[in-house]
Structure formats: structure tokens, C-alpha cells
Amino acid sequence: MTDHRMRVSDADRERAAQQLQKAFAEGRITPVELDERLELVFGSKTYGDLTELLSDLPGAGAIVPVVVPAHPAEEVVLESKTGDVSRSGDWLVPQRLRIVSKYGNAALDLSQASVAHPVVDLDFDLKYGSAKVVLPEGATANVDGYQAGWGGEVKVSVPARPRPGLLHVRVTGHIKYGELRIRYPRRSVAQWWSSET
């Protein structure tokens, strides 16, 4: 059990902010409530403060301290010669991720991943394949350092300018014959319907 008087880290505040953004995306809180709560989250000092801000949201529960490895990997290289490279669900995102593949696609879903850094660098080196990146709601991505190859298409459906307190992804590298897509998670029919009414 977490002592509610224990002081929180920046990573704890970031996770609380992500839970609030998810609640906003699901229509559980209004834009005004989101702004108010985010301001309070980033001013929080203890776990009790954060728990109080999330207590009326389903599945939020108490914020548990993030256990960071003694020497977290700053850069991870995912490499495949002829197969696809994919990560999804609850996985630990390094500060810099390099994806290398000669004949395969890359699919990175960060929407439910554990991201301890406010800025993540993704570097692609793909020859014959495409890359798809799914970001958590509210995250931003800059692709200025990315080079599209022959007939390569770049489709970015998220804002490029960083936002305070939200994940920002910098994309670099190149894909020789393929496309790059960056988007938020798709909404279910129920989520779409509730946002339309």
C-alpha cells in the first residue's frame, strides 16, 4: 500500500495526467475540468493529492510509485531482416528507439505503454516496409527529421507542436519504399456514438 503522504515524482504526475486525458477522450470530464485537474496534477506534491484528483474516475485507483531501473536503457534497437517489428500493450518505451528492418513493417502502439520520458525519439531505417505509430490521446509528433523515399507517403493525424505535460515524439530516419502513419487510437462505436450525442 502506498503512503498517501509520500512525495510524487514527475513520472507519477505524467501517469496521472495520462489517466485524465483518457477520461477526457472517453467523455467523462469536460475540457474545463481537464484543464483544472491537469493544473492541479502538475502542482501535486503527494500521492494523496493525485489519488484525490482521480478518485471519481473508473479504473484510475491509487497512483503507485514508478519503479525505474537503476540504469534504464536510453536507446533500444529493434532489428529484423525479413519480419515485422511490433510493440503494443503495456511495454516500457525507452527515450530513444531505433527500428531497423530490410523487408518488414513496423507497428508501435504507445497508447497503453509506460513512457517515463516527456520526449521520445523514434528513428526508422526501413527499406521495403511501412511504419505505423499510435500515440496516447493528446500526444504530439514532429516528423521534420524524417525522409520519405520513392512514392513514400507521410500521414500524420496528430499535432506537431509540443504541449506542456503531454508526450512529444520526434520522428527521424527514412523509409525507402513505404509509408509512415501516426495517429491516435481508434475509437469504438460506443465512444464515437456517445461523442456525437
C-alpha atoms as an extended CHARMM CRD file, in Angstrom:
* protein
*
       197  EXT
         1         1  MET       CA              0.0000000000        0.0000000000        0.0000000000  PROA      1               0.0000000000
         2         2  THR       CA              1.3120000000        3.4490000000       -0.9130000000  PROA      2               0.0000000000
         3         3  ASP       CA              1.6720000000        6.0530000000        1.8490000000  PROA      3               0.0000000000
         4         4  HSD       CA             -0.5030000000        8.9590000000        0.6890000000  PROA      4               0.0000000000
         5         5  ARG       CA              1.9180000000       11.3900000000        2.3540000000  PROA      5               0.0000000000
         6         6  MET       CA              4.8690000000       10.2080000000        0.2480000000  PROA      6               0.0000000000
         7         7  ARG       CA              6.0690000000       12.7280000000       -2.3340000000  PROA      7               0.0000000000
         8         8  VAL       CA              5.3930000000       12.0220000000       -6.0240000000  PROA      8               0.0000000000
         9         9  SER       CA              7.8290000000       12.0590000000       -8.9360000000  PROA      9               0.0000000000
        10        10  ASP       CA              7.4620000000       13.6940000000      -12.3440000000  PROA      10              0.0000000000
        11        11  ALA       CA              6.7480000000       10.2430000000      -13.8160000000  PROA      11              0.0000000000
        12        12  ASP       CA              3.8510000000        9.8030000000      -11.3400000000  PROA      12              0.0000000000
        13        13  ARG       CA              2.4200000000       13.1790000000      -12.3570000000  PROA      13              0.0000000000
        14        14  GLU       CA              2.7320000000       12.2160000000      -16.0390000000  PROA      14              0.0000000000
        15        15  ARG       CA              0.8220000000        8.9600000000      -15.4650000000  PROA      15              0.0000000000
        16        16  ALA       CA             -1.9320000000       10.8220000000      -13.6140000000  PROA      16              0.0000000000
        17        17  ALA       CA             -2.1300000000       13.3120000000      -16.4940000000  PROA      17              0.0000000000
        18        18  GLN       CA             -2.4590000000       10.4190000000      -18.9640000000  PROA      18              0.0000000000
        19        19  GLN       CA             -5.3530000000        8.9870000000      -16.9280000000  PROA      19              0.0000000000
        20        20  LEU       CA             -7.0970000000       12.3770000000      -17.0200000000  PROA      20              0.0000000000
        21        21  GLN       CA             -6.5650000000       12.6430000000      -20.7800000000  PROA      21              0.0000000000
        22        22  LYS       CA             -8.0620000000        9.1810000000      -21.2210000000  PROA      22              0.0000000000
        23        23  ALA       CA            -11.0860000000       10.2050000000      -19.1270000000  PROA      23              0.0000000000
        24        24  PHE       CA            -11.4810000000       13.3100000000      -21.2940000000  PROA      24              0.0000000000
        25        25  ALA       CA            -11.2400000000       11.2360000000      -24.5000000000  PROA      25              0.0000000000
        26        26  GLU       CA            -13.9860000000        8.9480000000      -23.1440000000  PROA      26              0.0000000000
        27        27  GLY       CA            -16.2170000000       11.9590000000      -22.3770000000  PROA      27              0.0000000000
        28        28  ARG       CA            -16.0620000000       11.5120000000      -18.5950000000  PROA      28              0.0000000000
        29        29  ILE       CA            -14.7620000000       15.0200000000      -17.8940000000  PROA      29              0.0000000000
        30        30  THR       CA            -15.2030000000       18.3080000000      -19.7470000000  PROA      30              0.0000000000
        31        31  PRO       CA            -12.4020000000       20.3580000000      -21.3230000000  PROA      31              0.0000000000
        32        32  VAL       CA            -12.6410000000       22.8360000000      -18.4360000000  PROA      32              0.0000000000
        33        33  GLU       CA            -12.3510000000       20.0150000000      -15.8650000000  PROA      33              0.0000000000
        34        34  LEU       CA             -9.3830000000       18.5750000000      -17.7660000000  PROA      34              0.0000000000
        35        35  ASP       CA             -7.5440000000       21.9250000000      -17.6820000000  PROA      35              0.0000000000
        36        36  GLU       CA             -8.3180000000       22.4450000000      -13.9820000000  PROA      36              0.0000000000
        37        37  ARG       CA             -7.2650000000       18.9420000000      -12.9880000000  PROA      37              0.0000000000
        38        38  LEU       CA             -4.0980000000       18.9720000000      -15.1010000000  PROA      38              0.0000000000
        39        39  GLU       CA             -3.0210000000       22.1850000000      -13.3890000000  PROA      39              0.0000000000
        40        40  LEU       CA             -3.5920000000       20.5350000000      -10.0090000000  PROA      40              0.0000000000
        41        41  VAL       CA             -1.8270000000       17.3120000000      -11.0850000000  PROA      41              0.0000000000
        42        42  PHE       CA              1.3480000000       19.1480000000      -12.0520000000  PROA      42              0.0000000000
        43        43  GLY       CA              1.2290000000       21.0360000000       -8.7590000000  PROA      43              0.0000000000
        44        44  SER       CA              0.7060000000       17.8620000000       -6.6990000000  PROA      44              0.0000000000
        45        45  LYS       CA              3.2420000000       17.0200000000       -4.0440000000  PROA      45              0.0000000000
        46        46  THR       CA              1.9520000000       13.7150000000       -2.5740000000  PROA      46              0.0000000000
        47        47  TYR       CA              0.2570000000       10.5050000000       -3.6940000000  PROA      47              0.0000000000
        48        48  GLY       CA             -2.7780000000       11.5900000000       -1.6880000000  PROA      48              0.0000000000
        49        49  ASP       CA             -3.0620000000       14.7180000000       -3.8460000000  PROA      49              0.0000000000
        50        50  LEU       CA             -3.0180000000       12.6590000000       -7.0510000000  PROA      50              0.0000000000
        51        51  THR       CA             -5.3890000000        9.9820000000       -5.7610000000  PROA      51              0.0000000000
        52        52  GLU       CA             -7.9070000000       12.6740000000       -4.7950000000  PROA      52              0.0000000000
        53        53  LEU       CA             -7.8800000000       14.0890000000       -8.3520000000  PROA      53              0.0000000000
        54        54  LEU       CA             -8.5490000000       10.6590000000       -9.9000000000  PROA      54              0.0000000000
        55        55  SER       CA            -10.8580000000        9.0980000000       -7.3010000000  PROA      55              0.0000000000
        56        56  ASP       CA            -14.0980000000        9.7220000000       -9.2490000000  PROA      56              0.0000000000
        57        57  LEU       CA            -12.8110000000        8.0980000000      -12.4510000000  PROA      57              0.0000000000
        58        58  PRO       CA            -13.3270000000        4.3870000000      -13.1580000000  PROA      58              0.0000000000
        59        59  GLY       CA            -10.2130000000        2.2540000000      -13.1530000000  PROA      59              0.0000000000
        60        60  ALA       CA             -7.9780000000        5.0980000000      -12.0020000000  PROA      60              0.0000000000
        61        61  GLY       CA             -7.3250000000        3.8140000000       -8.4840000000  PROA      61              0.0000000000
        62        62  ALA       CA             -4.3680000000        4.9260000000       -6.4650000000  PROA      62              0.0000000000
        63        63  ILE       CA             -1.1870000000        6.0900000000       -8.1120000000  PROA      63              0.0000000000
        64        64  VAL       CA              1.5970000000        3.6380000000       -7.3180000000  PROA      64              0.0000000000
        65        65  PRO       CA              5.2080000000        4.8340000000       -7.3960000000  PROA      65              0.0000000000
        66        66  VAL       CA              7.0350000000        4.1630000000      -10.6360000000  PROA      66              0.0000000000
        67        67  VAL       CA              9.9590000000        1.8180000000      -10.1470000000  PROA      67              0.0000000000
        68        68  VAL       CA             12.6790000000        2.9190000000      -12.5290000000  PROA      68              0.0000000000
        69        69  PRO       CA             15.5320000000        0.5090000000      -13.2410000000  PROA      69              0.0000000000
        70        70  ALA       CA             18.8910000000        1.5830000000      -11.7850000000  PROA      70              0.0000000000
        71        71  HSD       CA             20.2890000000        2.0620000000      -15.2930000000  PROA      71              0.0000000000
        72        72  PRO       CA             17.3710000000        2.4090000000      -17.7340000000  PROA      72              0.0000000000
        73        73  ALA       CA             18.2530000000        1.8900000000      -21.3620000000  PROA      73              0.0000000000
        74        74  GLU       CA             18.4520000000        5.2380000000      -23.0890000000  PROA      74              0.0000000000
        75        75  GLU       CA             18.4480000000        3.6660000000      -26.5400000000  PROA      75              0.0000000000
        76        76  VAL       CA             16.9530000000        0.4080000000      -27.7550000000  PROA      76              0.0000000000
        77        77  VAL       CA             17.3810000000       -1.0050000000      -31.2570000000  PROA      77              0.0000000000
        78        78  LEU       CA             14.6830000000       -3.3120000000      -32.6510000000  PROA      78              0.0000000000
        79        79  GLU       CA             16.0150000000       -5.1070000000      -35.7010000000  PROA      79              0.0000000000
        80        80  SER       CA             14.5550000000       -7.6110000000      -38.1510000000  PROA      80              0.0000000000
        81        81  LYS       CA             15.8330000000       -8.7420000000      -41.5400000000  PROA      81              0.0000000000
        82        82  THR       CA             12.6590000000      -10.2270000000      -43.0370000000  PROA      82              0.0000000000
        83        83  GLY       CA              9.9130000000       -9.8850000000      -40.4300000000  PROA      83              0.0000000000
        84        84  ASP       CA              7.7590000000       -7.2240000000      -38.8630000000  PROA      84              0.0000000000
        85        85  VAL       CA              8.6720000000       -5.3060000000      -35.7220000000  PROA      85              0.0000000000
        86        86  SER       CA              5.8020000000       -4.5290000000      -33.3700000000  PROA      86              0.0000000000
        87        87  ARG       CA              5.1770000000       -3.4200000000      -29.8050000000  PROA      87              0.0000000000
        88        88  SER       CA              1.7870000000       -2.8920000000      -28.1720000000  PROA      88              0.0000000000
        89        89  GLY       CA              0.0200000000       -3.0930000000      -24.8310000000  PROA      89              0.0000000000
        90        90  ASP       CA              1.9100000000       -2.3410000000      -21.6290000000  PROA      90              0.0000000000
        91        91  TRP       CA              5.5640000000       -2.0390000000      -22.6190000000  PROA      91              0.0000000000
        92        92  LEU       CA              8.4020000000        0.1890000000      -21.4470000000  PROA      92              0.0000000000
        93        93  VAL       CA              9.2880000000        2.8430000000      -24.0310000000  PROA      93              0.0000000000
        94        94  PRO       CA             12.9430000000        3.9530000000      -23.9870000000  PROA      94              0.0000000000
        95        95  GLN       CA             13.9530000000        7.5610000000      -24.5320000000  PROA      95              0.0000000000
        96        96  ARG       CA             15.3050000000        6.6670000000      -27.9840000000  PROA      96              0.0000000000
        97        97  LEU       CA             14.0130000000        3.7770000000      -30.0850000000  PROA      97              0.0000000000
        98        98  ARG       CA             15.6440000000        2.8010000000      -33.3750000000  PROA      98              0.0000000000
        99        99  ILE       CA             13.7680000000        0.4280000000      -35.6900000000  PROA      99              0.0000000000
       100       100  VAL       CA             15.7440000000       -1.3280000000      -38.4390000000  PROA      100             0.0000000000
       101       101  SER       CA             14.1990000000       -3.7150000000      -40.9860000000  PROA      101             0.0000000000
       102       102  LYS       CA             15.0200000000       -4.6120000000      -44.5610000000  PROA      102             0.0000000000
       103       103  TYR       CA             11.8130000000       -6.4470000000      -45.5530000000  PROA      103             0.0000000000
       104       104  GLY       CA              9.1810000000       -5.7770000000      -42.9070000000  PROA      104             0.0000000000
       105       105  ASN       CA              6.7730000000       -3.3220000000      -41.3500000000  PROA      105             0.0000000000
       106       106  ALA       CA              6.9790000000       -1.5580000000      -38.0100000000  PROA      106             0.0000000000
       107       107  ALA       CA              3.9580000000       -1.0940000000      -35.7270000000  PROA      107             0.0000000000
       108       108  LEU       CA              4.4590000000        0.7850000000      -32.4550000000  PROA      108             0.0000000000
       109       109  ASP       CA              1.4620000000        1.3620000000      -30.1830000000  PROA      109             0.0000000000
       110       110  LEU       CA              2.3600000000        3.7550000000      -27.3760000000  PROA      110             0.0000000000
       111       111  SER       CA             -1.2600000000        4.3400000000      -26.3010000000  PROA      111             0.0000000000
       112       112  GLN       CA             -1.0350000000        1.9350000000      -23.3190000000  PROA      112             0.0000000000
       113       113  ALA       CA              2.7330000000        1.8460000000      -22.9320000000  PROA      113             0.0000000000
       114       114  SER       CA              4.7200000000        3.0360000000      -19.9370000000  PROA      114             0.0000000000
       115       115  VAL       CA              6.5340000000        6.1960000000      -21.0150000000  PROA      115             0.0000000000
       116       116  ALA       CA              8.8600000000        7.7070000000      -18.4060000000  PROA      116             0.0000000000
       117       117  HSD       CA             10.2450000000       10.4680000000      -20.6380000000  PROA      117             0.0000000000
       118       118  PRO       CA              8.3670000000       13.5950000000      -21.7890000000  PROA      118             0.0000000000
       119       119  VAL       CA             10.1120000000       13.3810000000      -25.1920000000  PROA      119             0.0000000000
       120       120  VAL       CA             10.7280000000       10.1360000000      -27.0910000000  PROA      120             0.0000000000
       121       121  ASP       CA             12.8450000000        9.8530000000      -30.2440000000  PROA      121             0.0000000000
       122       122  LEU       CA             11.8290000000        7.2710000000      -32.8680000000  PROA      122             0.0000000000
       123       123  ASP       CA             14.3390000000        6.6110000000      -35.6410000000  PROA      123             0.0000000000
       124       124  PHE       CA             13.2720000000        4.4320000000      -38.5850000000  PROA      124             0.0000000000
       125       125  ASP       CA             15.5750000000        2.6620000000      -41.0350000000  PROA      125             0.0000000000
       126       126  LEU       CA             13.1990000000        0.6230000000      -43.2110000000  PROA      126             0.0000000000
       127       127  LYS       CA             13.8720000000       -0.4440000000      -46.7910000000  PROA      127             0.0000000000
       128       128  TYR       CA             10.7160000000       -2.2330000000      -48.0010000000  PROA      128             0.0000000000
       129       129  GLY       CA              8.0150000000       -1.6950000000      -45.4070000000  PROA      129             0.0000000000
       130       130  SER       CA              5.7730000000        0.8210000000      -43.7230000000  PROA      130             0.0000000000
       131       131  ALA       CA              5.6030000000        2.2100000000      -40.2040000000  PROA      131             0.0000000000
       132       132  LYS       CA              2.5320000000        2.8460000000      -38.0720000000  PROA      132             0.0000000000
       133       133  VAL       CA              2.7520000000        4.6940000000      -34.7510000000  PROA      133             0.0000000000
       134       134  VAL       CA             -0.2380000000        5.0080000000      -32.3890000000  PROA      134             0.0000000000
       135       135  LEU       CA              0.1260000000        7.6730000000      -29.7050000000  PROA      135             0.0000000000
       136       136  PRO       CA             -1.8290000000        8.2670000000      -26.4950000000  PROA      136             0.0000000000
       137       137  GLU       CA             -4.5930000000       10.8830000000      -26.7530000000  PROA      137             0.0000000000
       138       138  GLY       CA             -3.1670000000       14.3890000000      -26.6270000000  PROA      138             0.0000000000
       139       139  ALA       CA              0.3970000000       13.3850000000      -27.5320000000  PROA      139             0.0000000000
       140       140  THR       CA              2.1910000000       15.2480000000      -30.3180000000  PROA      140             0.0000000000
       141       141  ALA       CA              4.6780000000       14.2210000000      -33.0060000000  PROA      141             0.0000000000
       142       142  ASN       CA              7.2080000000       16.1070000000      -35.1060000000  PROA      142             0.0000000000
       143       143  VAL       CA              8.3370000000       14.4560000000      -38.3530000000  PROA      143             0.0000000000
       144       144  ASP       CA             10.6420000000       17.2330000000      -39.6120000000  PROA      144             0.0000000000
       145       145  GLY       CA             13.6630000000       14.9230000000      -39.3340000000  PROA      145             0.0000000000
       146       146  TYR       CA             12.0270000000       12.1130000000      -41.3420000000  PROA      146             0.0000000000
       147       147  GLN       CA             12.7430000000       11.4620000000      -45.0410000000  PROA      147             0.0000000000
       148       148  ALA       CA             10.1950000000        9.7270000000      -47.2580000000  PROA      148             0.0000000000
       149       149  GLY       CA             11.5430000000        7.5560000000      -50.0690000000  PROA      149             0.0000000000
       150       150  TRP       CA             10.1920000000        6.6660000000      -53.5170000000  PROA      150             0.0000000000
       151       151  GLY       CA              6.4690000000        7.3280000000      -53.5260000000  PROA      151             0.0000000000
       152       152  GLY       CA              6.5900000000        7.3540000000      -49.7540000000  PROA      152             0.0000000000
       153       153  GLU       CA              3.5770000000        8.8340000000      -48.0690000000  PROA      153             0.0000000000
       154       154  VAL       CA              3.5080000000       10.5270000000      -44.6770000000  PROA      154             0.0000000000
       155       155  LYS       CA              0.1470000000       10.7230000000      -42.8800000000  PROA      155             0.0000000000
       156       156  VAL       CA              0.2830000000       12.4410000000      -39.5100000000  PROA      156             0.0000000000
       157       157  SER       CA             -3.0840000000       12.8390000000      -37.7580000000  PROA      157             0.0000000000
       158       158  VAL       CA             -1.7520000000       14.3990000000      -34.5450000000  PROA      158             0.0000000000
       159       159  PRO       CA             -0.4940000000       17.9200000000      -33.7660000000  PROA      159             0.0000000000
       160       160  ALA       CA              3.2140000000       18.6590000000      -34.2730000000  PROA      160             0.0000000000
       161       161  ARG       CA              3.7230000000       21.3340000000      -31.6320000000  PROA      161             0.0000000000
       162       162  PRO       CA              4.6090000000       20.0270000000      -28.1410000000  PROA      162             0.0000000000
       163       163  ARG       CA              2.0540000000       20.5600000000      -25.3600000000  PROA      163             0.0000000000
       164       164  PRO       CA              3.0260000000       21.0070000000      -21.7100000000  PROA      164             0.0000000000
       165       165  GLY       CA              2.6840000000       17.8200000000      -19.6860000000  PROA      165             0.0000000000
       166       166  LEU       CA              1.9720000000       15.5950000000      -22.6940000000  PROA      166             0.0000000000
       167       167  LEU       CA              4.1580000000       13.1290000000      -24.5500000000  PROA      167             0.0000000000
       168       168  HSD       CA              6.0380000000       14.5230000000      -27.5590000000  PROA      168             0.0000000000
       169       169  VAL       CA              7.5660000000       12.1740000000      -30.1470000000  PROA      169             0.0000000000
       170       170  ARG       CA             10.3230000000       13.2180000000      -32.5640000000  PROA      170             0.0000000000
       171       171  VAL       CA             10.4690000000       11.0160000000      -35.6710000000  PROA      171             0.0000000000
       172       172  THR       CA             13.6590000000       10.7670000000      -37.7370000000  PROA      172             0.0000000000
       173       173  GLY       CA             15.1820000000        8.3960000000      -40.2640000000  PROA      173             0.0000000000
       174       174  HSD       CA             13.8110000000        7.1600000000      -43.5570000000  PROA      174             0.0000000000
       175       175  ILE       CA             11.6760000000        4.5420000000      -45.2470000000  PROA      175             0.0000000000
       176       176  LYS       CA             12.8520000000        3.8030000000      -48.7800000000  PROA      176             0.0000000000
       177       177  TYR       CA              9.6770000000        2.1680000000      -50.1820000000  PROA      177             0.0000000000
       178       178  GLY       CA              6.7560000000        2.5820000000      -47.8130000000  PROA      178             0.0000000000
       179       179  GLU       CA              4.6650000000        4.9770000000      -45.7890000000  PROA      179             0.0000000000
       180       180  LEU       CA              4.6340000000        6.4660000000      -42.3120000000  PROA      180             0.0000000000
       181       181  ARG       CA              1.3590000000        6.8840000000      -40.3960000000  PROA      181             0.0000000000
       182       182  ILE       CA              0.9870000000        8.4970000000      -36.9780000000  PROA      182             0.0000000000
       183       183  ARG       CA             -2.4010000000        8.6670000000      -35.2540000000  PROA      183             0.0000000000
       184       184  TYR       CA             -4.3190000000        8.3410000000      -32.0060000000  PROA      184             0.0000000000
       185       185  PRO       CA             -6.1190000000        5.0870000000      -31.0570000000  PROA      185             0.0000000000
       186       186  ARG       CA             -9.2940000000        4.3900000000      -32.9820000000  PROA      186             0.0000000000
       187       187  ARG       CA            -12.4910000000        4.9620000000      -31.0490000000  PROA      187             0.0000000000
       188       188  SER       CA            -15.0070000000        2.1860000000      -30.5680000000  PROA      188             0.0000000000
       189       189  VAL       CA            -18.5150000000        2.5770000000      -31.9870000000  PROA      189             0.0000000000
       190       190  ALA       CA            -19.8180000000        3.2650000000      -28.4570000000  PROA      190             0.0000000000
       191       191  GLN       CA            -17.2250000000        6.0240000000      -27.9200000000  PROA      191             0.0000000000
       192       192  TRP       CA            -17.9980000000        7.5560000000      -31.3050000000  PROA      192             0.0000000000
       193       193  TRP       CA            -21.7450000000        7.4070000000      -30.7110000000  PROA      193             0.0000000000
       194       194  SER       CA            -21.5280000000        8.9700000000      -27.2380000000  PROA      194             0.0000000000
       195       195  SER       CA            -19.4080000000       11.8490000000      -28.5860000000  PROA      195             0.0000000000
       196       196  GLU       CA            -21.9520000000       12.5620000000      -31.3180000000  PROA      196             0.0000000000
       197       197  THR       CA            -24.9490000000       12.8340000000      -28.9760000000  PROA      197             0.0000000000
